[in-house]
Each structure stands twice: as C-alpha cells, then as structure tokens.
C-alpha cells in the first residue's frame, strides 16, 4: 500500500496542506475513459521533511498526470 493510500484511509491529525511533485508516471491507455495509473514523486509540506512516494490509482485519461506536475495533498501535521 502506498503512503498516500495509507493517508487516505486513516484519520489525519492536524492536517497540513502539501504538494506531491510527480517525477514519473505510467502511460495512459488510448481509447479508455479511465485507466490504472502509477505515479512516483515527492510529497512536501511546510515543517515536514520531503518523502518519496509511489501511488497507484485509477485516473481519467482526459486529466492524465504528467512528470513535473504538482498535485495538492494533505499530510498529518505530526509526521
């Protein structure tokens, strides 16, 4: 289970807004509306050390993520 999945499934204590900067992303499936996606990147937030994270999800192909993109995330403030 990826760290972002773990975060989503657990209650966050004092959540802090952060950023997930993608360094790599799998290719989307042509002709599909949704496809399985594997993303790699670094999660960072004020006062929290950057953390390398691999995340798996299903994503719409029209909004497919790409390396260099920054996605908003919430991280526990006590991390």
C-alpha positions as CSV (number, residue, x, y, z in Angstrom):
1,X,0.0,0.0,0.0
2,X,1.4,3.4,-1.0
3,X,1.8,6.2,1.6
4,X,-0.9,8.3,0.0
5,X,-3.4,5.3,0.2
6,X,-2.5,4.9,3.8
7,X,-3.1,8.6,4.5
8,X,-6.5,8.5,2.7
9,X,-7.6,5.5,4.8
10,X,-6.6,6.9,8.2
11,X,-7.7,10.0,10.1
12,X,-5.3,12.9,9.7
13,X,-4.3,14.6,12.9
14,X,-3.8,18.3,12.4
15,X,-3.7,18.1,8.5
16,X,-1.3,20.3,6.7
17,X,-1.6,21.2,3.0
18,X,1.3,19.9,1.0
19,X,2.4,19.2,-2.6
20,X,3.0,15.9,-4.5
21,X,5.5,16.7,-7.3
22,X,5.5,13.9,-9.8
23,X,8.8,12.6,-11.1
24,X,7.4,9.7,-13.1
25,X,4.0,8.5,-14.3
26,X,2.8,5.4,-16.2
27,X,1.3,5.9,-19.7
28,X,-2.5,6.1,-20.0
29,X,-4.5,3.7,-22.1
30,X,-5.6,5.1,-25.5
31,X,-9.3,4.8,-26.1
32,X,-10.2,4.3,-22.5
33,X,-12.1,6.8,-20.3
34,X,-10.3,5.6,-17.2
35,X,-7.0,3.7,-16.7
36,X,-4.8,2.4,-14.0
37,X,-2.1,4.9,-13.1
38,X,1.2,4.5,-11.2
39,X,2.8,7.8,-10.0
40,X,6.1,8.4,-8.4
41,X,7.1,11.7,-6.7
42,X,8.0,13.6,-3.6
43,X,5.5,14.8,-1.0
44,X,6.5,18.0,0.8
45,X,4.8,20.5,3.2
46,X,5.9,23.3,5.5
47,X,7.7,21.9,8.5
48,X,7.8,18.3,7.2
49,X,10.7,16.5,5.6
50,X,10.2,15.6,1.9
51,X,9.1,12.0,1.4
52,X,9.4,9.9,-1.8
53,X,6.0,8.3,-2.5
54,X,4.7,5.8,-5.0
55,X,0.9,5.9,-5.6
56,X,-1.5,3.7,-7.5
57,X,-4.9,4.8,-8.6
58,X,-7.5,4.9,-11.4
59,X,-7.4,8.2,-13.3
60,X,-9.5,9.7,-16.1
61,X,-7.4,9.7,-19.3
62,X,-8.5,13.3,-20.1
63,X,-6.8,14.5,-17.0
64,X,-3.8,12.2,-17.0
65,X,-1.0,13.3,-14.7
66,X,2.5,14.0,-16.1
67,X,6.0,14.3,-14.7
68,X,6.7,17.7,-13.2
69,X,3.1,18.3,-12.3
70,X,2.3,19.3,-8.7
71,X,-0.8,17.9,-7.1
72,X,-2.3,19.2,-3.8
73,X,-2.3,16.7,-0.8
74,X,-3.0,16.8,2.9
75,X,-0.4,15.3,5.2
76,X,-0.6,14.7,9.0
77,X,0.9,17.7,10.9
78,X,2.6,15.3,13.3
79,X,4.5,13.4,10.6
